[in-house]
C-alpha cells in the first residue's frame, strides 16, 4: 500500500511516518508534501496513492483548498490539533481523522477503517466534497482562553478588532481596547482564525473585517487601512496584496 503524507512540519511528518511503519509495515510512504502548492503539483503529476495522511493547517493555507484545485481519488485521513465539533462529520461519512499528538492506537484504528472502506468503496471523492463545505465553517476558533494569573479568561473572536506583533509578542486588542498577550505567533493565530473574517494585512497585523473604518490609497499603490479603534502604528497593505485585500473585504 502506497501512502502520501501532507504535513508542513517536517518533524511531525517524520514522527507520523515512524508511527505508520509501526502500525502497518505494508504501507510505503512515497512522498512527504509540506504545502498546498506542493500538494497540488504532486497530485497533478503522479498516480493516485492508496491512502493520504493530510494535516488540515498548512503553511500556505488550509488543506481543503487542495481539493478545489486537483482531484484526489485516494481515501484521506486528516490530522489536526483542533478538536472541533465538525470533526464528527468524519465519523458519519466514513472519513477519519487523527488528533495531534497522534496516538498509535488511533492510527491503527484509522488504517483498519480505511482498509474496510477500500473493499466496499472505489472512491471517497463525493464524501470529501460533502464534508469540506461543513469543515470550512467549523474548523476555526470561536474562543480563545487567555491565561491570566491562576485562571483563564475566555475571549470571543467576535470581540477581536485586531492582533499585532510587538517585540515578537502577539497582542490581541478588542473593540473595547482591552489588550491580551497571546503565546502563539501571528502565523499560528492566522491559521486558527476564519479567513473570511480576519486578514493578515502585513507581518505585524491581523485585522477583523468589522473593525475596518476606511481604506486610503497610499503611495506606490499601497493601501492604508484605518480601523474603528486606536492602533499603535499605521496599517499598510503592500501593492502586491492590495487586490487580495479588496477582494477579501468585498467578499469575493
C-alpha positions as CSV (number, residue, x, y, z in Angstrom):
1,X,0.0,0.0,0.0
2,X,1.4,3.3,-1.0
3,X,0.7,6.5,1.0
4,X,1.5,10.2,1.0
5,X,1.9,12.5,4.0
6,X,0.9,16.1,3.7
7,X,2.3,17.9,6.7
8,X,4.1,21.3,6.9
9,X,6.2,20.5,10.0
10,X,8.9,18.1,9.0
11,X,9.4,16.7,12.5
12,X,5.7,15.9,12.8
13,X,5.8,14.3,9.3
14,X,8.8,12.1,10.3
15,X,7.1,11.1,13.5
16,X,3.9,10.2,11.7
17,X,6.0,8.1,9.2
18,X,7.6,6.2,12.0
19,X,4.2,5.5,13.6
20,X,2.7,4.4,10.3
21,X,5.6,1.9,9.9
22,X,4.9,0.5,13.4
23,X,1.2,0.3,12.8
24,X,1.3,-1.3,9.3
25,X,4.6,-2.4,7.7
26,X,2.9,-2.9,4.4
27,X,2.4,0.9,4.0
28,X,5.1,2.6,2.0
29,X,5.4,6.4,2.3
30,X,6.2,7.6,-1.3
31,X,6.1,11.4,-0.7
32,X,6.0,14.0,2.1
33,X,4.4,17.2,0.9
34,X,4.7,20.4,3.0
35,X,2.3,22.9,1.4
36,X,-0.9,23.3,-0.6
37,X,1.2,24.3,-3.6
38,X,3.5,21.3,-3.3
39,X,0.5,19.0,-2.9
40,X,-1.4,20.4,-5.9
41,X,1.7,19.9,-8.1
42,X,2.4,16.4,-6.9
43,X,-1.2,15.1,-7.2
44,X,-1.4,16.7,-10.7
45,X,1.7,14.9,-11.9
46,X,1.6,11.5,-10.1
47,X,-0.6,8.5,-10.0
48,X,-3.0,8.3,-7.0
49,X,-1.6,6.7,-3.9
50,X,-3.7,4.2,-1.9
51,X,-4.0,6.5,1.1
52,X,-3.3,10.1,2.1
53,X,-2.5,11.4,5.6
54,X,-3.2,15.2,5.5
55,X,-2.7,17.9,8.0
56,X,-5.6,20.4,7.9
57,X,-3.5,23.6,8.6
58,X,-0.5,24.1,6.2
59,X,2.0,26.9,5.9
60,X,0.3,28.4,2.9
61,X,-3.4,27.7,3.8
62,X,-6.0,25.2,4.8
63,X,-5.5,21.8,3.1
64,X,-9.1,21.7,1.9
65,X,-8.1,24.2,-0.8
66,X,-6.1,21.4,-2.4
67,X,-9.4,19.6,-3.3
68,X,-10.6,22.8,-5.1
69,X,-7.5,22.7,-7.4
70,X,-6.9,19.0,-8.1
71,X,-8.8,15.7,-7.8
72,X,-7.7,13.3,-5.1
73,X,-9.2,9.8,-5.6
74,X,-7.4,8.2,-2.6
75,X,-9.0,7.9,0.9
76,X,-7.8,10.7,3.2
77,X,-7.1,10.6,6.9
78,X,-7.0,14.1,8.2
79,X,-4.8,15.2,11.1
80,X,-5.4,18.2,13.2
81,X,-4.5,19.9,16.5
82,X,-8.1,21.2,16.9
83,X,-10.9,19.0,18.2
84,X,-13.8,21.0,16.8
85,X,-17.4,19.8,16.5
86,X,-17.3,19.5,12.7
87,X,-14.8,16.6,13.1
88,X,-17.8,14.4,14.0
89,X,-18.7,14.6,10.3
90,X,-15.7,12.4,9.5
91,X,-17.2,9.5,11.5
92,X,-20.6,9.8,9.9
93,X,-19.2,9.9,6.4
94,X,-16.7,7.1,6.8
95,X,-13.8,9.7,6.7
96,X,-11.4,9.6,9.7
97,X,-9.1,12.0,11.4
98,X,-6.3,11.8,13.9
99,X,-6.0,14.4,16.7
100,X,-2.5,15.6,17.4
101,X,-0.4,14.4,19.2
102,X,-1.1,11.2,17.2
103,X,-1.6,8.0,19.2
104,X,-0.5,4.7,17.8
105,X,-3.8,3.0,18.7
106,X,-5.9,5.7,16.9
107,X,-3.6,5.4,13.9
108,X,-4.1,1.6,13.7
109,X,-7.9,2.1,14.0
110,X,-7.9,4.7,11.2
111,X,-5.8,2.4,8.9
112,X,-8.1,-0.5,9.6
113,X,-11.1,1.6,8.9
114,X,-9.8,2.6,5.5
115,X,-8.9,-0.9,4.7
116,X,-12.5,-1.8,5.1
117,X,-13.6,1.2,3.2
118,X,-11.5,0.3,0.2
119,X,-13.2,-3.1,0.0
120,X,-16.7,-1.5,-0.4
121,X,-16.0,1.9,-2.0
122,X,-13.9,2.7,-5.0
123,X,-13.7,6.4,-4.3
124,X,-14.4,8.8,-1.4
125,X,-14.4,11.9,-3.6
126,X,-18.1,12.7,-3.1
127,X,-17.9,12.2,0.6
128,X,-14.9,14.5,0.9
129,X,-16.7,17.1,-1.2
130,X,-19.7,17.0,1.1
131,X,-17.8,17.4,4.4
132,X,-15.4,20.1,3.2
133,X,-18.1,22.7,2.9
134,X,-19.1,21.9,6.5
135,X,-15.5,21.8,7.7
136,X,-14.6,25.2,6.2
137,X,-17.2,26.8,8.5
138,X,-16.3,24.9,11.7
139,X,-12.6,24.4,11.9
140,X,-11.7,27.9,13.1
141,X,-11.7,29.0,16.7
142,X,-14.7,30.7,18.2
143,X,-13.0,31.5,21.5
144,X,-9.5,31.9,22.9
145,X,-8.6,31.0,26.5
146,X,-6.2,33.8,27.7
147,X,-4.1,32.8,30.7
148,X,-4.2,35.4,33.5
149,X,-2.6,34.7,36.8
150,X,-4.2,31.5,38.1
151,X,-7.1,31.4,35.7
152,X,-8.1,31.6,32.0
153,X,-10.2,34.4,30.5
154,X,-12.5,33.4,27.7
155,X,-12.3,35.8,24.7
156,X,-14.7,35.5,21.8
157,X,-13.2,36.1,18.3
158,X,-16.2,38.4,17.7
159,X,-14.7,40.8,20.2
160,X,-11.3,40.9,18.5
161,X,-10.6,44.1,16.5
162,X,-7.0,43.3,15.5
163,X,-3.9,41.3,16.6
164,X,-0.4,42.7,16.2
165,X,3.1,41.6,16.9
166,X,5.3,43.8,19.2
167,X,8.8,42.5,20.0
168,X,7.8,39.1,18.8
169,X,4.9,39.0,21.3
170,X,1.3,38.7,19.9
171,X,-1.2,41.2,21.4
172,X,-4.9,40.8,20.9
173,X,-6.9,44.0,21.0
174,X,-10.6,44.1,21.4
175,X,-13.2,46.6,20.3
176,X,-13.3,47.9,23.9
177,X,-9.5,48.5,23.7
178,X,-8.6,45.6,26.1
179,X,-5.2,44.1,25.4
180,X,-4.3,40.4,25.9
181,X,-1.0,38.8,25.4
182,X,-1.0,35.5,23.4
183,X,1.8,33.0,23.4
184,X,1.2,31.9,19.9
185,X,2.8,33.5,16.9
186,X,0.9,35.6,14.4
187,X,1.3,32.7,11.9
188,X,-0.3,30.3,14.3
189,X,-3.1,32.7,15.2
190,X,-3.8,33.3,11.5
191,X,-4.3,29.6,10.9
192,X,-6.8,29.5,13.8
193,X,-9.0,32.4,12.5
194,X,-11.6,32.3,9.8
195,X,-10.0,33.9,6.8
196,X,-13.4,35.4,5.7
197,X,-13.4,37.4,9.0
198,X,-9.7,38.2,9.5
199,X,-7.0,39.3,7.1
200,X,-3.2,39.2,7.6
201,X,-2.5,42.8,6.5
202,X,1.2,42.5,6.9
203,X,3.9,41.0,9.2
204,X,2.6,43.0,12.2
205,X,-1.2,43.0,11.9
206,X,-4.1,40.6,11.6
207,X,-7.3,42.7,11.3
208,X,-11.0,42.0,11.7
209,X,-13.4,42.7,8.8
210,X,-15.8,44.5,11.0
211,X,-13.0,46.7,12.5
212,X,-12.2,48.4,9.2
213,X,-13.3,52.0,9.2
214,X,-12.0,53.1,5.8
215,X,-9.2,52.4,3.3
216,X,-6.9,55.1,1.9
217,X,-4.8,54.7,-1.3
218,X,-1.1,55.1,-0.3
219,X,1.9,55.8,-2.4
220,X,3.1,53.1,-4.8
221,X,-0.4,51.7,-5.0
222,X,-0.3,50.5,-1.4
223,X,-3.3,50.7,0.9
224,X,-3.6,52.3,4.3
225,X,-6.3,50.7,6.5
226,X,-7.9,52.7,9.2
227,X,-9.8,50.9,12.0
228,X,-12.6,51.9,14.3
229,X,-10.2,51.5,17.2
230,X,-6.9,53.1,18.0
231,X,-3.8,51.3,16.5
232,X,-0.2,51.6,17.6
233,X,1.0,52.3,14.0
234,X,-0.3,52.8,10.5
235,X,-1.5,49.5,8.9
236,X,-0.1,49.3,5.4
237,X,-1.1,46.6,2.8
238,X,1.5,46.1,0.2
239,X,0.9,46.8,-3.5
240,X,1.2,43.1,-4.3
241,X,-1.6,42.3,-1.8
242,X,-3.8,45.3,-2.3
243,X,-6.1,43.4,-4.8
244,X,-6.3,40.4,-2.5
245,X,-7.3,42.7,0.4
246,X,-10.0,44.4,-1.6
247,X,-11.4,41.0,-2.7
248,X,-11.4,39.9,0.9
249,X,-13.2,43.0,2.1
250,X,-15.8,42.9,-0.6
251,X,-16.4,39.2,0.0
252,X,-15.2,37.9,-3.4
